[in-house]
Structure formats: structure tokens, C-alpha cells
Amino acid sequence: IMPTETIAGEETNEKHIRLSLIIDKGQEPLRIDKFLMQRIEGATRNKIQQAIEEGHVYVNEKIIKSNYKLKPGDNLIVWENRNPELNEIIPQEIPLNIVFEDEHLVVVNKAAGMVAHPGSGNPHGTLVNAMAHHLKINNPKIDETELPRFGLVHRIDKNTSGLIVMAKKQLVMTQLAKQFFNHTVHRRYIALVWGNFDVQEGTITGHVGRHQRFRKLFTVYPEGEHGKDAITHYKVLENFNYVSTVECRLETGRTHQIRVHMQHIGHPVFNDDFYGGDRIVKGTIYSKYKQFVDNSFALCPRHALHAKELGFVHPITNEPMLFTSELPADMEKLIEKWRQYSISKK
């Protein structure tokens, strides 16, 4: 979650919120310094403990000690007290598909290939850099060091396309975070996955956590061992003999959740290079079929997953909001290619 707006007031006039979130229901008790090392890019334990000692870390609106163990439902805020000029997001002119915007929040239809926020390996060219430019264009008199701060309430992976909501104000961010925490946000994804399904709809409940050995990957663990509770409801839309189009509705929002859950039940997302979907999982070994699959990979050169629907209650107006985005061209063409192939094989 990115920094949000500057907090006004005599005591905090040089502080920004660096991290603000409500701890997940599935979080096992964990020392706050260890938790923050996992969440803040480039942070060392010494720096985190120093920040805690200097009173820059609050839990439930109170200063805590380094040995405090975070619990589900805790409201965590980490303050940033470095010079704002040294910590600004650089605005970059990058096209954005804005679905909705008001003074409180923005809903964007993110393109595949765009990283949500700056981090190690991706300092520029992100959704956050693009949004900083968008805000500056709409308020050209504003100085770059005074750009409104804003927050990602949730994230979608770099190569996942689709809808994402960003908060412009801390109050809005906190209220939206509560909706995600309480599992009241509607999130519906469309994916092309390997294999036909015997059961046309179901629920996957395996805990999702970081892989113990390969730290960039996530995996499913038995309940109570590692990871956090994760629930994905799926429904098959079309079967194409070797692949299927499915809709997935997220009840929880763990990192890589749909991709990990689909791999777990033997149906990895098509062309998912992290979780085994970038090779032939179902079908023959004949060269003609292999060439067809390679052509399909080239048609959609990323994992075939799209965040199609996003629904929540507006934190200020209390109005129910539901947004829908069409499948991007690469996935449309990919699904149609498999549909025609399936028909030709009948």
C-alpha cells in the first residue's frame, strides 16, 4: 500500500503515512518488526526498530514496542518523517484507462504488463507514477512536492489486467480497507485455465502463503501450518477439451490467490510462467498441436487472467458501486482461437 495524503497539523507537518492497513483475519500472531520487514521494500530490522522506538509506528492509534505481536483486526499505521521532497513519486505521462473518478477515489482498468506501484526492479512506469501525472495535469498549479498522496487499497499482479481502485484520501483508504477486510467487496475475474472440469463449479479453500524455498512464489498449505486463509469460488463458463474459461470470485485477496488455487486443483492459468501454465498441461504431444499451443502463447504472451468486475460501497456517499470491464483483445482472441479449435475437433 502506497503513502497517502499529507497529514496536516503542527506536530505532523513533515510526516506522510507510508503504510496504512488493517491486519488480515488469517494473520498468525507475528512480531511487528518481522511483519514490517516483509511489507516494506528495502527495510532492515534495525531501521524498523529505530522507527518504532522513535514513535513512527502506531497500532490501534497507540505507539507500541518492537516485540508487539500483530493480531487480526489491528489497525496499523507507519509514519514517514523523511523530507517529502526526497520521497515523492515521480509523475510520468503514461496512458490510463480511468473508469470512474471523483474527489475521493479513482477506479482504473489496468493494462497487462503495468506494475501497480514502484518497488525493487520497478522504480518507474507504474500505475502510481501514472496516477501522479494524472493528478498533476488536473491541477497544473500544484508543485510536484505538493502532489496529493494516494493509496492502493488492493493490488493486481503485473500481468493481470483489469479493475483496481485507488483512494485519494486517508479516510477513504481506511474505509475501503475495512470493506476488503470484511470480505464485502465484489471481485470477479475471468481466466483461461488448462483442462476440462468434471465439476462445473466449486470453492477452493487452501491457505495461501509464500513458498518456504522459492520466495517469489506462493503455494497452498494445509490449514494451520503456514499462510493465510484463502477462498476462491469458481464456475466454468466454457469447456474447450484441453482448456476452459472460468470465472473466479474472490472472497479473500491473497497474493497470486487465483493462480495458486487453480494450480492447486490441477488447472493452472494458461501461460502462467510462475505456476506451470506456460507448457502443455493437457493434450497430445503431436507437433501440430504443439504448434497450435505455441501460437496461442504468442497471441496472449502473459497469464490469461482479467479482473472483470469490482464492486464496493462508496466510503463517503454510501452508494453501492459496481464496475465492469471488457476482456482485453489478447484474451478475447485467445479464447476465440481455442473455441474454433474445439469446434474443429468435434
BELMOJO-V211074 format. One record per residue. N is the residue number from 1. PHI is phi in whole degrees, -180 to 180 (NA if undefined). Layout:
n = (N | N)
phi = (PHI | PHI)
This chain:
n = (1 | 2 | 3 | 4 | 5 | 6 | 7 | 8 | 9 | 10 | 11 | 12 | 13 | 14 | 15 | 16 | 17 | 18 | 19 | 20 | 21 | 22 | 23 | 24 | 25 | 26 | 27 | 28 | 29 | 30 | 31 | 32 | 33 | 34 | 35 | 36 | 37 | 38 | 39 | 40 | 41 | 42 | 43 | 44 | 45 | 46 | 47 | 48 | 49 | 50 | 51 | 52 | 53 | 54 | 55 | 56 | 57 | 58 | 59 | 60 | 61 | 62 | 63 | 64 | 65 | 66 | 67 | 68 | 69 | 70 | 71 | 72 | 73 | 74 | 75 | 76 | 77 | 78 | 79 | 80 | 81 | 82 | 83 | 84 | 85 | 86 | 87 | 88 | 89 | 90 | 91 | 92 | 93 | 94 | 95 | 96 | 97 | 98 | 99 | 100 | 101 | 102 | 103 | 104 | 105 | 106 | 107 | 108 | 109 | 110 | 111 | 112 | 113 | 114 | 115 | 116 | 117 | 118 | 119 | 120 | 121 | 122 | 123 | 124 | 125 | 126 | 127 | 128 | 129 | 130 | 131 | 132 | 133 | 134 | 135 | 136 | 137 | 138 | 139 | 140 | 141 | 142 | 143 | 144 | 145 | 146 | 147 | 148 | 149 | 150 | 151 | 152 | 153 | 154 | 155 | 156 | 157 | 158 | 159 | 160 | 161 | 162 | 163 | 164 | 165 | 166 | 167 | 168 | 169 | 170 | 171 | 172 | 173 | 174 | 175 | 176 | 177 | 178 | 179 | 180 | 181 | 182 | 183 | 184 | 185 | 186 | 187 | 188 | 189 | 190 | 191 | 192 | 193 | 194 | 195 | 196 | 197 | 198 | 199 | 200 | 201 | 202 | 203 | 204 | 205 | 206 | 207 | 208 | 209 | 210 | 211 | 212 | 213 | 214 | 215 | 216 | 217 | 218 | 219 | 220 | 221 | 222 | 223 | 224 | 225 | 226 | 227 | 228 | 229 | 230 | 231 | 232 | 233 | 234 | 235 | 236 | 237 | 238 | 239 | 240 | 241 | 242 | 243 | 244 | 245 | 246 | 247 | 248 | 249 | 250 | 251 | 252 | 253 | 254 | 255 | 256 | 257 | 258 | 259 | 260 | 261 | 262 | 263 | 264 | 265 | 266 | 267 | 268 | 269 | 270 | 271 | 272 | 273 | 274 | 275 | 276 | 277 | 278 | 279 | 280 | 281 | 282 | 283 | 284 | 285 | 286 | 287 | 288 | 289 | 290 | 291 | 292 | 293 | 294 | 295 | 296 | 297 | 298 | 299 | 300 | 301 | 302 | 303 | 304 | 305 | 306 | 307 | 308 | 309 | 310 | 311 | 312 | 313 | 314 | 315 | 316 | 317 | 318 | 319 | 320 | 321 | 322 | 323 | 324 | 325 | 326 | 327 | 328 | 329 | 330 | 331 | 332 | 333 | 334 | 335 | 336 | 337 | 338 | 339 | 340 | 341 | 342 | 343 | 344 | 345 | 346)
phi = (NA | -85 | -57 | -110 | -64 | -63 | -92 | -76 | 128 | -62 | -78 | -124 | -70 | -118 | -108 | -127 | -79 | -89 | -144 | -147 | -160 | -102 | -69 | -58 | -62 | -89 | -70 | -75 | -54 | -147 | -55 | -64 | -67 | -68 | -61 | -70 | -63 | -78 | -101 | -109 | -58 | 73 | -79 | -106 | -63 | -63 | -65 | -65 | -64 | -65 | -62 | -65 | -64 | -85 | 81 | -95 | -122 | -120 | -127 | 54 | 68 | -129 | -71 | -125 | -105 | -62 | -90 | -64 | -102 | -66 | -125 | -55 | 92 | -62 | -99 | -103 | -132 | -114 | -90 | -108 | -117 | -74 | -57 | -56 | -61 | -89 | -129 | -82 | -75 | -80 | -66 | -134 | -79 | -128 | -58 | -126 | -100 | -87 | -88 | -155 | -153 | -139 | -72 | -106 | -155 | -134 | -112 | -118 | -94 | -75 | -79 | -63 | 98 | -95 | -76 | -70 | -146 | -62 | -168 | -62 | 91 | -138 | -75 | -134 | 73 | -99 | -58 | -66 | -61 | -65 | -68 | -61 | -66 | -59 | -67 | -68 | -61 | -76 | -140 | -63 | -77 | -73 | -80 | -60 | -76 | -111 | -54 | -57 | -87 | -150 | -133 | -85 | -79 | -149 | -135 | -128 | -62 | -50 | -95 | -94 | -95 | 125 | -82 | -145 | -109 | -125 | -96 | -95 | -136 | -62 | -60 | -64 | -63 | -63 | -66 | -67 | -60 | -65 | -66 | -65 | -62 | -86 | 61 | -101 | -83 | -90 | -134 | -123 | -114 | -116 | -139 | -102 | -125 | -76 | 93 | -91 | -105 | -76 | -103 | -80 | -154 | -178 | -130 | -107 | -125 | -62 | -60 | -115 | -152 | -65 | -62 | -65 | -108 | -104 | -71 | -81 | -100 | -120 | -149 | -97 | -120 | -61 | -57 | 94 | -86 | -140 | 76 | -123 | -59 | -142 | -131 | -125 | -98 | -126 | -145 | -77 | -96 | -149 | -105 | -122 | 72 | -104 | -137 | -140 | -93 | -129 | -106 | -125 | -110 | -85 | -94 | -115 | -134 | -81 | -59 | 61 | -54 | -63 | -62 | -70 | -63 | -66 | -62 | -61 | -96 | 87 | -131 | -60 | -65 | -58 | 64 | -86 | -74 | -82 | -123 | 83 | -91 | -97 | -142 | -74 | -96 | -128 | 121 | -86 | -103 | -64 | -62 | -65 | -68 | -60 | -65 | -61 | -66 | -61 | -64 | -68 | -60 | -67 | -68 | -130 | -80 | -165 | -66 | -85 | -141 | -137 | -82 | -83 | -130 | -141 | -134 | -159 | -96 | -59 | -63 | -102 | -89 | 63 | -83 | -66 | -127 | -137 | -118 | -131 | -128 | -71 | -60 | -67 | -58 | -64 | -74 | -59 | -66 | -63 | -64 | -65 | -62 | -70 | -61 | -67 | -64 | -64 | -64 | -67 | -91 | -77)
